[in-house]
Amino acid sequence: MTTHPATAPTAPTAHERFLRLATAFQTLTILFQAVSAGLLLTAPYGETLHGVGARVMYGATMLHVLAAVLAWKPGGASPRQVWWASRFLLLASAQVVLGIRHVAEVHVPLGVTMFGLSLLVLVLPRVPAGRGVTGRP
């Protein structure tokens, strides 16, 4: 069995830092949506706050896609991030449609799922392009 020398972790590039920031912003906006959904039930301004938050969350998801593309193409990161970000944009689109149509029985669980997935993407380590799970080329 051959051993491979451990590769020293490299500092994240500006594109990777932007991607991490965009993912964190997306996660925070989804969390804000959960809070404003609770306000829908208790405060007269809850509906307005949730509607504005939905637009901000959707914009944050688009920013996440842009950051993933920039980290991948000019930045050389894994294209997997673009896959995740694109799926989030699809989920956010479904979430907006479900919210407008007041399909709460799907809208609420999908929002919880989106928050969990966004948090997972935020905390999981990124795999550099061209490397497997073990970090070996």
Secondary structure, DSSP 8 states (H G I E B T S, - for coil): -------------HHHHHHHHHHHHHHHHHHHHHHHHHHHHH-TTHHHHHHHHHHHHHHHHHHHHHHHHHHHTTT---THHHHHHHHHHHHHHHHHHHHHTT-HHHHHHHHHHHHHHHHHHHHS----TT--TTS--
